[in-house]
Amino acid sequence: MTKADLNKQPDEVADMFDGVAKRYDRTNNVLSAGNAPIWRFATVRAIDPQPGERILDIAAGTGTSSAALTKTGATVVAFDFSPGMVAEGRRRHPELEFIEGNAEKLPFADNEFDAVTISFGLRNINDPKAALAEMYRVLKPGGRLVICEFSKPPLALLRAGYNAYLAYVMPIVARATSSNTAAYDYLAESIRAWPDQGELSRWIRGVGFTRVAWRNLTVGVVALHRGRKPEDAAVLAAAARRRKSATTRSIPVQPQ
């Protein structure tokens, strides 16, 4: 079974999602105790899609959220790294544009989208900071970032109860509703390994986003994060210098 950490093998994770694609939405609704549609509604409201806008939905899965975003007249590109998810999404939503690829290397031009969103997918990316930098790159100046992701309840008692649910209840429910229980073992582990709301906000600021904020959903089991790509040229230039400096520091020095 694939173990969850922050150094995931993309092919292994993609294979797991291929295996759960057909029952993915149903299983998620059960595991979330019916909260999944509420989280999706909150995410769509935060994105605030407008007619004529171009929106990138990363980790779109079967396209449920992407379809919801198009209802106001926005054009949505549904992007996912799982061939199985993309195939199932195209079957369910032939009206949507689906693209398969790696969020760390988005196949789009600079300044292309009015909004970028990712729901419950950032944890599954090998280098989440690289993916955030790519989201920043493809956004237009003034563009909006919205991330919906599992997080950590701030109250200790609730946090303990949630950890018990992940450890003992989720495996039982997954065995009853999913075609691939190992994928949901991975899900529980990845949630426990994921940083809290404050740390993710620092990552978002670190790649250049401004107006970064979050709000908790369902007592902090999930958090909705937002940010803006700045419009001011000087701020954009400073953010570019920070990203270049961070990239330079991360390149290992080869022995001569």
Secondary structure, DSSP 8 states (H G I E B T S, - for coil): ----SSS--HHHHHHHHHHHTTTHHHHHHHHTTT-HHHHHHHHHHHH---TT-EEEEET-TTSHHHHHHGGGT-EEEEEES-HHHHHHHHHH-TTSEEEE--TTS-SS-TT-EEEEEEES-GGGSS-HHHHHHHHHHHEEEEEEEEEEEE---SSHHHHHHHHHIIIIIHHHHHHHH-S-HHHHHHHHHHHHHS--HHHHHHHHHHTT-EEEEEEEEGGGTEEEEEEE----HHHHHHHHHHHHHHHHHHS-----
